[in-house]
């Protein structure tokens, strides 16, 4: 599985795969917890994206609900409101919001998580991408 928004899949592929959900206790997953609310955590994404919509990424965080669910719809109203409040706060600070569908073949963890992506405002003028050896160039 290859993610086109990352320069390499080597780092992602080297992560240990286990039966325990790593997002159920993100304090074990990440040394940094930016924010913790009653129902969710905000932590850095350990597989930081290199670019998003042809722009260089400057910050990449995840909102992880404390409940082990696949979708936002599976959260109760209080949990959903808490996550939406976090999303609204980050959106007002110019973060892009992104979450994969539960059936997505590129979803890495079967626990709902929402990406908060902050990118440079100026888009690259061009994009050159080769499938093998997985090289990506953005140029201005």
KAKAFEN-V138330 format. One record per residue. N is the residue number from 1. RES is the residue in one small letter. PHI is phi in whole degrees, 0 to 359 (999 if undefined). PSI is psi in radians with two decimals (NA if undefined). NEAR is the number of other ideal C-beta (glycine too) atoms within 12 Angstrom. Layout:
# KAKAFEN-V138330
N;RES;PHI;PSI;NEAR, N;RES;PHI;PSI;NEAR
This chain:
# KAKAFEN-V138330
1;x;999;2.29;13, 2;x;233;2.34;20, 3;x;258;2.05;28, 4;x;289;-0.21;22, 5;x;268;0.10;33, 6;x;241;2.51;28, 7;x;291;-0.54;25, 8;x;218;2.61;20, 9;x;260;-0.06;23, 10;x;302;-0.84;14, 11;x;298;-0.79;17, 12;x;297;-0.78;25, 13;x;293;-0.41;16, 14;x;277;-0.14;11, 15;x;293;2.42;15, 16;x;293;2.42;10, 17;x;259;2.25;13, 18;x;219;2.99;11, 19;x;277;-0.22;8, 20;x;272;2.33;15, 21;x;289;2.03;24, 22;x;291;-0.35;27, 23;x;275;-0.23;32, 24;x;291;-0.39;23, 25;x;223;1.36;17, 26;x;295;-0.25;32, 27;x;293;-0.45;16, 28;x;281;-0.52;17, 29;x;282;-0.59;28, 30;x;226;2.46;24, 31;x;285;-0.38;11, 32;x;245;2.28;18, 33;x;240;1.88;22, 34;x;293;-0.65;26, 35;x;205;2.48;26, 36;x;225;2.21;20, 37;x;247;-3.05;23, 38;x;299;-0.57;17, 39;x;240;0.01;27, 40;x;204;2.84;39, 41;x;241;2.68;35, 42;x;238;2.08;35, 43;x;227;2.86;31, 44;x;288;2.60;27, 45;x;279;2.19;36, 46;x;284;-0.29;25, 47;x;248;1.18;30, 48;x;309;2.27;28, 49;x;287;2.57;33, 50;x;276;-0.65;32, 51;x;212;2.79;28, 52;x;213;2.12;31, 53;x;50;0.83;21, 54;x;64;0.38;25, 55;x;237;2.52;24, 56;x;290;2.37;28, 57;x;279;2.34;30, 58;x;252;-0.39;22, 59;x;204;2.48;25, 60;x;216;1.99;32, 61;x;235;2.91;37, 62;x;234;2.45;43, 63;x;261;2.17;45, 64;x;237;2.03;44, 65;x;296;2.52;40, 66;x;291;-0.51;29, 67;x;283;2.43;26, 68;x;279;1.72;22, 69;x;226;2.79;28, 70;x;269;-0.54;23, 71;x;226;2.82;24, 72;x;298;-0.55;31, 73;x;296;-0.41;16, 74;x;282;-0.22;18, 75;x;281;2.66;26, 76;x;283;3.04;17, 77;x;299;-0.71;13, 78;x;293;-0.74;17, 79;x;295;-0.78;27, 80;x;297;-0.73;24, 81;x;296;-0.68;19, 82;x;297;-0.82;28, 83;x;296;-0.74;39, 84;x;295;-0.60;23, 85;x;297;-0.72;21, 86;x;295;-0.79;35, 87;x;302;-0.80;30, 88;x;298;-0.70;17, 89;x;297;-0.83;22, 90;x;290;-0.63;29, 91;x;299;-0.67;19, 92;x;292;-0.28;12, 93;x;259;0.39;19, 94;x;69;0.52;17, 95;x;269;2.48;28, 96;x;279;2.58;28, 97;x;246;2.29;26, 98;x;210;2.35;29, 99;x;217;2.44;28, 100;x;275;2.64;23, 101;x;292;2.64;14, 102;x;302;-0.54;19, 103;x;270;0.09;10, 104;x;295;2.35;18, 105;x;287;-0.25;11, 106;x;261;0.07;21, 107;x;287;2.19;21, 108;x;272;-0.51;26, 109;x;229;2.27;32, 110;x;280;1.00;22, 111;x;213;2.23;33, 112;x;304;2.33;34, 113;x;209;2.51;44, 114;x;243;2.26;36, 115;x;277;2.38;36, 116;x;245;1.94;40, 117;x;240;2.14;33, 118;x;250;2.18;27, 119;x;237;2.79;28, 120;x;301;2.59;21, 121;x;287;-0.50;14, 122;x;271;2.16;13, 123;x;282;2.67;17, 124;x;293;2.64;23, 125;x;281;-0.35;12, 126;x;205;2.89;12, 127;x;219;2.26;21, 128;x;234;2.15;13, 129;x;224;2.26;22, 130;x;245;2.37;13, 131;x;296;-0.83;11, 132;x;234;2.25;8, 133;x;267;0.78;12, 134;x;60;1.01;21, 135;x;252;2.40;16, 136;x;226;2.29;26, 137;x;236;2.28;18, 138;x;249;2.37;25, 139;x;224;2.68;14, 140;x;252;NA;13
